[in-house]
C-alpha cells in the first residue's frame, strides 16, 4: 500500500458488531517452506498475531468490511493483502526474500559515516511525528539504530530506510506502535515527503489511575482527524460532528513559494555539511536585509486569493445499499473545515480550563484519479487516490489512532 506525502492514511471504524475469522498460513514463495515467527496483523489496528511453528495464524476480527492484512518478517518483503468482506479459513500468504536494495543503501550510507541518526534523527523525528509538539514530544523511537539514512546531494533528497520494524512509544496516547517502514523520501527543494508504511498498535502497560487521562488524550487526537471525518461521511453526521465542506479555488503566493524553496535548499546544504545545524534564517543568510525580507514573505498566506462555496455531503457522497458502502466523489479540490465547538462530542470547557484547541482546522483534499473512494461500513476505503494536506495530514504518527479505536468506549 503506497501513501503519498505521508498524507494518504487509511482508516476504518469499529461500528459493526459482527465477528469474522481469518485463518491462514505463511510460506516462502520460492521454497514453499512454512514460516514461523511472521507478524500478521490488520493494518493500522490493535489486531495481530505471530505465526506458529507451522506458519499458521488465526485472527478474530469484531467487524465487517474490507481491510488490509499485513505479513511482516525482517528477512522477507512485507506483503499486504486486501481482504474482502468474508471469512477466510485457508488463506495462503507467500513471502519473497528481501532483495539487495536495502543492502545497497546501507553500503552507500556507510561511505558517508556522518549520515546517521545523530545527524538526521531530529529532522526525521520531527517530520514523521507531526507538527503538534505536545503529542510529538511524547513519542520516542526505541530502536533508532535500525534506521539507515542516505542524503543525495545532487537531488537534495533524504532517504530513510529501516533494517527492521521501528518501535515507537507514545506516552500521551499510551500506545506502542510497530511501524513497517518501506520507504521514506523527503525533498528539501519542494518540501515534499513520500512514505510507505504500515502500523500495528499495542497498549502500553500503565497504572489504572492514568487511564482516564489517556482516554481524554485519545479523544483529543480523534477530534477533527481523517478517521473522524471519514466516519462522519459514512454516518451522514458531518454537521453534527463539526465538519463542513467547501469547493475551493485559490491563487497561489508564488513569491512565498520561491522564497520557501530557497530556504529549504539552504537548509539541505547545512544538513549535508553539519550535524543538526542551526537552520534559523539568521544562521542561514548573512544579509540582514535578506533575512528581514524572507521573514516578511514567509509570514504571508500561502494563497493570495480564495474562492470558496459551501457544499453538502449529499452532493458528494452516495450510499450504495447493495454493497453497503458510501462513495465519496469530487472532481476538484475541496476544503474541509472542522469547528470543534460545533462538535456535539467535543468537551465543553470552562473559560479558564485547559484542554484541546478550539481553533478552526482546515484540510484540503483533491483526487489524483477520477472515480471517487468507496467507504466501507467500517470506514475503510481501498482506493489510494486522495491527496490530503493541511491539518489532517500534519498530525502524522504522534496523533495516529488504530482504526478500531472507538471514542464512545469507556
N, C-alpha and C positions, 0 to 999 in steps of 0.2 A: 504494500500500500504506500503510495507516494503522497507526500504533503508538500505544498509549495509555500515557501517563506515561513515555514513553521506554523502557518496560519490556517492550514486546512486540517482542522482537528475533527475527529469523527466521534460522535457521542450517541448514546441511546438512553432510554429511560426505563425504569422498572415499574411500569404501571400495570402490567398484566400479572395475574396471579398463577397462571398455568405453569407447570413444571415440565421440562423436557430433559431427555438424557442423551448425552453424546458419548459414545464408546468407540474406541478405535485402537490402532497400533501404528507405531512409527518404525520405519525400516530405512536402511541405507539404500539409496536409489540404484547404486551400481551392484553391490554385493547381495542385496536383499536381506542382509542380516538385521535382526531386530535390534533396536537401540534403546537401552535403558538410560535413565537419568536425563531425559529430554524434558524441558519445561514446556508444558502445554497449557495455554490459557486463552480466555476470551479477551481480546484486545481492549485496553483501557477499562479494566474491570478488576474486581477482587476475586474472580472465579478462575481457579487454575489448579494444576497438579503437576506431578512428575511421573514419567513412565516407569513402570516396574521392570523387573529383571527380564521380562519377555517383551518389553517395549510397548506394553498395553497401558491404556488410561481410560478413565471414566469421569465424566463431569455431569453434575446435576445442575440445571440452569432454571431458575424460577421465573421464566418469562418466555414469550414467543417472539417471533420476528427474525429477520436476517441479522447476522453478526459475523465477526471475523475471528477465526480460530488461529492462534499463533503457535508454531512449534519452533523452539529455540534451543540450540546447543552450541557451545563455544567453538567446536571444530567443524560445524556444519553451517551452511547458509540458512538463515531464518526463512521459514515458509509460512505464508499467510493464506488461509483458505476461507473463502466466503461461504458461509453455511446458509442454506435456505431454511425456511420455517418448517422444520421437520425433526423427527428423532433420527439418530444415527446409531446403528448397532455395530457396524463393521466398517468404520471409516479408516481407510488406509492412507497414511501420510508418508511420502518418500522424501528424504532429505539428501541434498547434494553436498559433497565435501566442499569446504572453503577453497576458493581459488587463490591465486597468488597476488590478488590486488592489494590486500592489507599488508602482506609481506613486503611488497614493493614500496608502499607508502612508508612503512617502518624504516626500510633501508634509506629512503630519501630523507626522512626526518632525522635519522641518526647522523647523516652527513653534516647537518647543522644542529649541533648539540644544544643550541640556545632555544630551539623550537620545542619547548616543554611546558608543563603545567605552571612552573614558576613564572614563565614569561607570559603565557597566554591564558592562564587559568582564570584570572579575574574577569577578563573580557568575555571568555566563553561562558562563564557562570552568569555574568550579567545578561548576556544575550538570551541564553536558554531559559533562565528563571523568570524573566519578565520585568516589567517596569515598576510594579508595586513593591517598594523597598521593604515594607513591613512583612510581606509574605516572602519575598526573595531572600531577605536576610535570615529567615527561619529555616532555610534549606541548606543542606550540606551534602556535597558529593563525597561519599565514604571511601571510594576507591579511585582517586584521581590518577594513580599511576597507570590505570588501564587506558588512559586517553593518549592518542598519538596526534601531534599537531604538525601540519605542513603548510608553510606560507609560500605562496607563489608570487614572487616579486614582480614578475612580468605582468601578471593579471591582477595584482593587488587583491588576492583572494586567500582566505584562511580556510583550510580543510581540516576537519577533525574526525578521527575515527576512534572506535573503541575495540580493544582486543577481547573484551568480554562485556556482558551487560553492566551498565552503570547502576550503582546503588545510591539512591538519594533519600535522605531523611528529611521530611518536612515536619518539624516540631509543632508548628502552628496548627496544621491540619491533622497531625498525628498519623501520618502515613509513611510507610517505607515504599518507595517506588523503584521498581526494576525497569530500566529503560534499555531496550534493544535498539541501539543507535546504529543505523546502517550508513547514514551519510549526513554530513553537516558541512555546508559551504557558505561562508559569509564573504560577500563582495564589499570591500570598503568604498569602491568607486561609486556605486549606486545604492549602497546601504540595503542590499537585498540578501536575505537568508533563505537557503534551500535546505530542507532537512527531511529525513525519512526515519521514522522510529515507531516503536510500539511500546506500550506500558502495561505493567501489572502492579496492582496495589495490594498492600497488606497493612492492617492496623498495627501501629507501634504499641508495645506494652506500656501502659500508663496507669497511674493511680485513678481510681474511680472518681475521686473528688475533682479531677481535671476534666472529666468528660463533658460536663455542661459547657465549659469554656470552649472545648473542641467543637461541640455542636454549633455554637454561635459562630465560630470562625468558618466552619464549613458552609454555613448558610451565607455568610458574607461573600465567600468565594463563588457561591452559586448565583447570587442575585446579579442579573444582567449578563451572565455568561452565555456562550453559544449554546451550551446544554439547555439553559433556561429558555432561551429564545426558540430553539427547535421544538421543545416540549410545548411551548405556548402556541406555536404554529399548529402542531398536531391536534392539540386540545381546543383550538379556536378560543384562546383566552388572552390574546395579545394585550388588549386594553386593560383587562383586569390585572394582568401581570406587569403593567407599567411600560409596555412597548408600543411604539408607533413606527410606521414605515413611510418613507418618502421617496418618490422618484427624484433623482439627483443629477444635476449637471453643474460643472464648475469650470472656471478659467484658472489654470494653474499659475502660481507665482514663479515664473521662470528664473528671476534673479535669485530667489531663495534656493531653487534647485541648483543653480550654478555655484553659488557660494557653498552650499552644503557639500557638493561634490568635491570642491577644492579642499574643504576642511577634512573630509573623510580620507582623501588621498594623502594629506599631510599626516593624519593620524596613522595611516598604514605605514608610511615611511618611518615614523618614530618607533612603531612596534617592531618593524623589521630590524632596527638597529639597537633597540634597548629593551630591557625587561620592565614591564609595567610602567611605561613612561607617563609623564605628566602631559595630558592632552587638553589642558585648559588653553583657550585661544591665545592668552599672553605667552604661553610656553611654545606655541606652535608658530607664531608670527612675531617678528621683531618690530615691525612698524606699529606704533600706537594708532595711527590713522586707519590702518588696515583692520586692526583688532576692533576698534570702535565701530567701523562701518559694518564689519561682519556681524558683530553683536546686534546691531540695529536690524540688519536684514533677517537674521535668524529668529528674531522675536516676532517677525511678521507672520501672518497667517499663511498656510500653505496655498490657499486659494484667494485670488483677487476678487472673484465674484461667484455667487452661488445662485442657482435656480432650483428651488425645491417645491414640490407639491405633494401633499399627503395622499396616500393611497390606503386601501384597506386589504386585509389578508384575503377576503373572499374574492378579490380580483387577481390575486397571485397564487392562492392555494386552493386546490380542488380535491375533494375526498373521492377516492376510488373504493367504493364499498366492497366490490368483489375481491380486490387484492388486500383490503384493509390498510391502505397507505394514503398519505396525503402528498400530492405533487405540488411542490413549490417551484414556480416557474416565472422568470422575468428576463427580459432581453437586455436591459441596460443596468447601470449602477443604481442600487438603492441605498438609502441611508436609513439606518435603524437607530432610533433614539430611545434610550431607556431612562425613565424617570422614576427613581427609587421611591419617592414619596407617593407615587400613584399605584405602586405595587401593593396589593392587599396583604401580602405576607411579609413585607418589609417591616422591620421592627420600628415601632413608634417610640421615638427618642424624646426625652425631655430636653429643655433648652441647653442645659449645661452638661448633658451626658455625653460619653464618648462611645462611638460605635462606627458602623460602616459609613462611608461617604454618601451624602445625599446629592452630590453633584450630578448633573446630566451627563450621560455617557453616550458617545456616538461611535457607531461601527458602520463600515461600508462594505458592500458585497457586490461583485459582478461575476457573471458566468464566463468561464473560459470557453465553454462549448454550449451549444443550444440543447434543449431537451428537458431542462429542469432536474430537480432531485426528488426522489420518491422517499418520503419519510415513513418509516415503518411504525407500527404501533408502539414499539419500544423506543422510538425516536431516532433510530439509526438510519442513515442514508448512504447507499454504496457508491453513488456517482461522485467522482472526485473532480468536480467542475466548478466549484465556488472559490473564487479568490476573495479573501477576507482581510481587511486591515482596519485599524482603529482599536477601540477599547477591547473588544473580544480577543483580538489576535495578540495584544500586548500582555495579556495575563500569563500565558505560557505555563511552564511546568509548575511554578510556585503556587498557582491558583487552580491547577488542574484537579478535577474530581473524577473518580471512577464512574462510568455511566450507570452503574447500579446504585448510585447514591440517591437517596430519597429525602428531600428536605422536610417532609412531613413526618418522617420516622423519628420517634423519641429514643 
